[in-house]
Amino acid sequence: MLKQVFPSAQFADPAAETMLHEAETLIGVAIPEKVRSLYFECDGFREDRGSAQYLFPLFGSSGLVELTKSMWLEFEGVWPEFSLRKYIFFGSSCCDHLFGVNSQVPFNLIQFHHNMEGTFEDHGTDVIKMYEEDYHRFDADAV
């Protein structure tokens, strides 16, 4: 699906089930199915216009596990009314906002940047739609 929507993007090889299980063990929560399924297509990808990393690899210093844990620790208690602990950060937008997914029910997607100071942009439940909206920001910027 991702390769059909973003045919010119740079894709890593697919992740194995064991990799996803290890990532979930390390962060201590299950990755929601809509995001897990992306990893079975590729363990990370960058779009071709601005090189935004729409899907982080699972591991490494700029991977889902390390970035999620870092965000949880860095902003713990900074905004008492808003906790990042329920979000798994799996990618970034062309504007350097992090894409996050609620690891609890109900499923929802957000874009977050520390400059938002305890708020976020809600992006519903469709990961591909969120990617496409971000990708088309380049069209608006070209005008």
C-alpha positions as CSV (number, residue, x, y, z in Angstrom):
1,M,0.0,0.0,0.0
2,L,2.7,2.5,1.0
3,K,4.7,1.9,-2.2
4,Q,1.6,2.5,-4.3
5,V,0.9,5.8,-2.5
6,F,4.5,7.0,-2.4
7,P,6.2,5.2,-5.4
8,S,9.3,7.5,-5.3
9,A,9.9,7.2,-1.6
10,Q,12.9,5.5,0.0
11,F,11.8,2.3,1.7
12,A,13.7,0.0,4.1
13,D,13.1,-3.7,4.1
14,P,10.0,-5.0,5.9
15,A,10.2,-5.6,9.6
16,A,9.7,-9.2,11.0
17,E,7.1,-10.1,13.6
18,T,10.0,-10.7,16.1
19,M,11.2,-7.2,15.6
20,L,7.8,-5.7,16.4
21,H,7.5,-7.9,19.4
22,E,10.9,-6.8,20.7
23,A,10.0,-3.1,20.1
24,E,6.8,-3.6,22.0
25,T,8.6,-5.3,24.9
26,L,11.2,-2.4,25.1
27,I,8.5,0.3,25.2
28,G,6.1,-1.8,27.4
29,V,3.0,-1.3,25.2
30,A,1.5,-2.8,22.1
31,I,1.9,-0.9,18.8
32,P,-1.7,-0.5,17.4
33,E,-2.4,-2.7,14.4
34,K,-2.8,0.1,12.0
35,V,0.8,1.2,12.6
36,R,2.1,-2.4,13.0
37,S,0.8,-3.2,9.5
38,L,3.0,-0.4,8.1
39,Y,6.1,-2.1,9.5
40,F,5.3,-5.3,7.7
41,E,5.6,-3.2,4.5
42,C,8.9,-1.5,5.5
43,D,10.9,-0.8,8.6
44,G,11.0,2.9,7.9
45,F,10.5,5.2,4.9
46,R,11.2,8.7,3.7
47,E,9.0,10.6,1.3
48,D,10.7,12.0,-1.8
49,R,9.9,15.7,-1.8
50,G,11.4,16.9,1.5
51,S,12.8,13.7,2.9
52,A,10.4,13.7,5.9
53,Q,10.7,10.4,7.7
54,Y,7.1,9.3,7.7
55,L,7.9,6.0,9.3
56,F,10.9,5.6,11.7
57,P,12.8,2.4,11.8
58,L,11.9,0.4,14.9
59,F,15.4,0.5,16.3
60,G,18.4,2.9,16.4
61,S,19.0,6.4,17.8
62,S,16.3,7.8,15.5
63,G,14.0,4.8,15.8
64,L,10.5,4.3,17.2
65,V,11.8,2.7,20.4
66,E,14.4,5.3,21.3
67,L,12.4,8.4,20.3
68,T,9.3,7.2,22.1
69,K,11.2,6.5,25.3
70,S,13.0,9.8,24.9
71,M,9.8,11.8,24.5
72,W,8.3,10.1,27.5
73,L,11.2,11.0,29.7
74,E,12.0,14.5,28.4
75,F,8.4,15.8,28.8
76,E,7.3,13.8,31.9
77,G,5.4,16.2,34.1
78,V,6.1,19.3,32.0
79,W,2.5,19.7,31.1
80,P,0.4,18.0,33.9
81,E,-2.8,18.2,31.8
82,F,-1.1,16.4,28.9
83,S,0.9,13.2,29.1
84,L,2.9,11.9,26.2
85,R,3.1,8.4,27.8
86,K,0.1,7.1,26.0
87,Y,1.6,8.0,22.6
88,I,4.0,6.0,20.5
89,F,6.1,8.2,18.1
90,F,6.5,6.5,14.8
91,G,7.4,9.2,12.2
92,S,7.8,12.9,11.5
93,S,6.2,15.4,9.2
94,C,7.7,17.8,6.6
95,C,7.5,20.4,9.4
96,D,9.4,18.3,11.9
97,H,6.3,17.5,13.9
98,L,6.3,14.0,15.3
99,F,3.6,11.6,14.3
100,G,2.2,9.8,17.3
101,V,-0.4,7.1,17.9
102,N,-2.4,6.6,21.0
103,S,-1.4,3.2,22.4
104,Q,-4.6,3.1,24.4
105,V,-8.2,2.9,23.2
106,P,-9.5,4.8,21.2
107,F,-7.1,4.8,18.4
108,N,-6.1,8.3,17.2
109,L,-3.2,9.9,15.5
110,I,-1.5,13.2,16.5
111,Q,1.2,15.5,15.3
112,F,3.2,17.0,18.1
113,H,6.1,19.5,18.5
114,H,7.5,20.7,21.8
115,N,6.8,24.3,20.7
116,M,3.1,23.4,20.9
117,E,3.5,23.4,24.7
118,G,1.2,20.7,25.9
119,T,-1.1,20.6,22.9
120,F,-1.2,18.6,19.7
121,E,-2.9,18.4,16.3
122,D,-5.4,15.6,16.2
123,H,-5.3,13.7,12.9
124,G,-8.1,11.1,13.3
125,T,-7.5,7.4,12.5
126,D,-6.3,7.2,8.9
127,V,-2.5,7.0,8.8
128,I,-2.3,7.2,5.0
129,K,-4.6,10.2,4.9
130,M,-2.3,11.9,7.5
131,Y,0.7,11.1,5.3
132,E,-1.0,12.4,2.2
133,E,-2.1,15.7,3.8
134,D,1.5,16.3,5.0
135,Y,2.9,15.4,1.6
136,H,0.6,17.9,-0.2
137,R,1.8,20.7,2.0
138,F,4.7,20.9,-0.5
139,D,2.1,21.7,-3.2
140,A,0.8,24.6,-1.0
141,D,4.3,25.8,-0.3
142,A,5.2,25.9,-4.0
143,V,2.5,28.5,-4.7
